Amino acid sequence: MMKPVFEIRMVKENLDLSMAMMQAVQEEKVTAKQLFRDGPEDMFIAFAVDNDGPDQQELSRRAANQARAAFALAVIQTQRSLDRVFTGSPLDEENPDLQAARCVMFLLNNTVFANLFTPVWDCPPEYRRRFEVRPISLLMDAGELHGKGLSWDHVGGLAQFMDLLVYLANWVDDLTEIQPAADAPRYTALQATVEPETESEIVTANPDPAWTVDGPTSRFVVEQCEIGNNHLILAKDLYAGFQEWCRETGLDDVSQRSFGMQLTAMGFQRRRRGRGKHWWDGIRLMAQTTTRDTLVERRPLVANGRTGGHYEGYQTKLPT
């Protein structure tokens, strides 16, 4: 079996590569066209939408998902590696910095293990406190995190999480793996104290925008948009709303292509629906009432209810 220190270092390398790939895709240093092949026998990866050929936004979405998966793998495998070295609860650790580092990783694992792509903080009551790992300047306040969507910012950013992996790997490298007796109890990350629930809690199943994108696009989504699995909006209307908001706030806008790629990196999907129009799924402007189930679109009426050979009027169902 591989040593715990090597396991932690390998998942860190995997996360390094995934983040580099996502950044390269967002900057179009790696394009869908480069990865697309015409014939199925020669196809490496086909990033096609509606059979129209390679699509950069689809590649960007998949690269972001790959980064999330690599992050989840790093969390889960690191905790498993720690469980092979430490037998006691993280809170019982005597070294204060190591205690904080183990507690942060324990909470991340407790959160990510239940839902890899849309994790929501699951912090047992005794862990709802402030943790500081002084050698790497990591500070996490878990007092108010329970029930919130996980953001890399909660642990100081992705670079800080990388430092945490290195810090724990160095500790594990200096310790001997413990093989407890068959009848000895052993603490694992899955033995967290569960707080009794007095009422059900509703959590939006969408990634926190701060996970992947910073800047005006992320701020626009947070301040001006509603997120929900049943929401949708015309791509041109969402971008127009973004441009108007940038003018009102004095922020510099970005091109529609860059805007779309950043939304894709945040986990939203753009689809082509009826009459070739593009829609964003899972998002809408706050003042909008359009949903996936009830799209009411008023269209100009002409003689006999026809325009261009097609009946128009009130469209109560969204074509697919």
N, C-alpha and C positions, 0 to 999 in steps of 0.2 A: 504494500500500500504506500502511496506517495506521502511524504512527510507534510504535516500541516502547513509549515512555512512555505513550501513550494506550491501548495494549493492556493494559498492567499495571493502569492505573487503571480500565479497564472491567471486568476480571475481579474487581477488588476491590469495585466497586460491585455487581456481580452477587452476590458472596458476602455483602455487607452485607444485601442484600434477602432472600436465602435464609435467613439466620440470623434476621432480623427476623420473617419469615413463620413459621419453626419455633417461635419463642418465642410468637408470637401464637396459634398453634394450640394449643400446650401450655397456655397460659393461657386458652384458649377464647374469646379475643377474635375469632378467626375459627373458625367452626364448619362441620362438614360439611353441616349443614342449610342454611346460607346458600348453599352452592355446589351444592345438589342441586335438580334440576328433575324434575317428575313424568314428563313425556313425552319420548321420545327426540328429538323435533324441537326441544325447548326445552332439552335437557340441556347444561349447561356442563361440569360435572365430576360424575360420580356416584360417591360414596364409599359403596358399598353392599356389605354382606356377607350372603350367602345371600338376596339379594333382599329383605331386610328394611328397606331404606331407608338413609338416611345413617348413617354410623358414624364417630364422632370418632376412635377409635383407628386406623382405617384412614387417615384424613386425617393423623393424627400420624405414622404410619409413612412415608407418602409425603413429608411435609414434611421428615422427617429424612433420607430418601434424597436429596431435592433439595439439602439442605445439604451432604451428602457429595459429591454430584456437582459442586456449585459450588466446593467446596474443591479437588477434583481438577482441575477446569478452571483454577482460579487457579494451581495449582502448575505444571501442564503448559504453559499459555500463557506464564506468566512466564518459565519457563526458555527457551522458544523465543524470547521477546523478548530475553532476555539473550544468547542465541547470535547474535543479529543485531548485537550491539554489541561483545561480547568474543570474541576469537579464541583466547585461550589458556585453559589449564586453570584452574579456580578456585584450585587450590593454588599457582599461579604468580603470583597477584595480589600486587602489592607493598603496597598499602594494607591493613593488618591487619584493619580493620573491614569493608572491602569484601570482602576475602578470606573472612572468616568468613560474611558474608551470602551470598555466592555459593556457598560450600560447603554451607551449610544448604539453600539452594534446590536445589542440584544433588542432594543426598541425598534430599530430598523427592520430586523428580521421578523419580529412579532407583527410588524405592519405589512411588510412586503409579502410574507409567506401566504397570507390569506388572499391577496389579489395582486398579481404581478404587474399589471398594466395601469390600474387605477387604485393604487394603495391609499388607504385611509389610516391615519395614526391610531394605533391600539396601544395605549399606555396604561398598564396596571397602576392603581392608585399610589403604590409605594415608589413608583418611578417618576411621578409627576413632580420633578424638581429640576434644578439647574445643574448641568454637568459641564465641567471644564477640563480639557486635556491641555495642560499648560505647555508641554514641550512642542506641540504643533499649533498652539494658539486656537484651538477649537473650543467653541462655546455653544452649547445647545440648551435652551430652556424648554423642558418638556412639560412645564406646568400648565400650559394652555393648548397643547397640541392635540390632545385626545379628541378624536372625531373629525379632525381636519384632514383635507387632502394633502398627501405628502409632496413637499417641494424640496428640491436640492438646497434651496436657500435656508431651510430649517437647520441644516448641518453646516452652514457657512459656504455653501456652493460645492460644485463637483470637485474642484481642485482640493478643497479641504477634506472631502471624503477620500480622495486618493491618498492624501497625507495620513488619514486614519488607517487605511489599509497597510501602508508602509510601517506605521508605528506598531500596529498589532503584529505584523509579520516579524518585525525585529524582536518583539517580546517573545513570540512563539519560538523563534530560532534559538533563544537562549534557555528555553525550558525543555524538559523531557516529557514526552508523551506519557500520560498516566494510564495504566491498565488496572482499573479497580477490580476488587474481588467480585466474584459472580453474585454474591448475596449483598453487596454494598450498594446503597442507593446512589444514584448518579443524577446530578442536575443537568437538564438540557434546556435549550431555548423554548421548547414546546411546553414546558411546565410553568408557564407564566401564571401568576395569580389573576384570575378573571374577576372583574368587578361585577357583582350582580346587577342585572339590568332591570330597572323599574319601569321603563317604557321604551318602545322601539325608537330607533334613531334613523332619520332619513338623511342619506348622504348622496350628493350628486355624483354620479358615476362618470366623471370626466376628469382628465388630468389637469392639474394646476398649470395655468399658462406659464408661470415662472419656471416650470421644469426645463423648458427648452429654448425660450426666446425672451430676450430683453429688448427694451426700446419702445418706440411709439406704438408698434403693433400690439405688443403684449398689454401695454397700458390701455389702449383703445378697447381691447377685448374685455379687460377687467372693469373699466369704467362705463362703457357704453353698450355692452352686449349682455345678453342672457344666454346661458349654456344649458342645454337639455337634449336628451336623446331624440325628442320629437320635434325639435326646432329646425328650421331651414330658412334660407334667404337667397335671393338671386345674387350671384357673384358681383354683378355690376352695381347693385344697390348697396351691398356691404362695402365695396371699395369707395363708392361715392360718399357714404356716411363717414368712412375713415378720412377722406380728403377734407370734408367739411369740418370734421372735428379737429384736424390738424390746423386748419386755417383759424378756427376759433381759439385754439390753445397756443398758437404760435409755434407749434412743433413742426419740424421738417417731415414731410410725408415721404413715402418710398414708392417706387414704381408698382404698378398693379401686379407684375410678375413676381417681384420680390415680396409684396404683400401676401400673395397667394402661397408662395413657398414657405413663408414664415407661419402662416395659418396651418399649413400641412404639417410642418414640424411640431406644431403644438397639439397635433392629434386630430384636427378636423379634416373632413373629406369633401372634396369637390366632385360633383357628379353631373353628367349631362342627361337632362331629362327631356320632356316633351318639347318639340319644335327646336331641338338643338341648343336650348339655353342651359347655362351652367348654374348650378346651385351649390351652396355650402350646407352640409348637413351638421346638425348639432349646435347651431348658433343662430342668433337673430339679434337685431337691434332692440333695445329695451322698449321702444315705443311700438314695435311691430307685434302683430297677433298671428302671423302665419305659422302654421304647424304642418307637419308631414301629412296628417290625416285630413285636415280641412284647409285647403288652399283656395281662397276666394279671390279671383283675379278679374277685375272689370276690364273688358276689352271694348273698343269702338264697334258700334253696330252700324251696318249698312243695309241696303235693301235686301229683304228676304233673309236677313240674319246671316249673310255670307260676306266674307272678305277673302279674296284670293281663292275662292273655291272651297273654303272650309267654314263650317258653321262656327260662329263665335258667340259671345255673350258672357254669362257668369259661369266660370269654370269651377265646379265644386270638388273635383277630384284631380289630384296631381297626376299627370301622365307618367308612366314609367317605361 
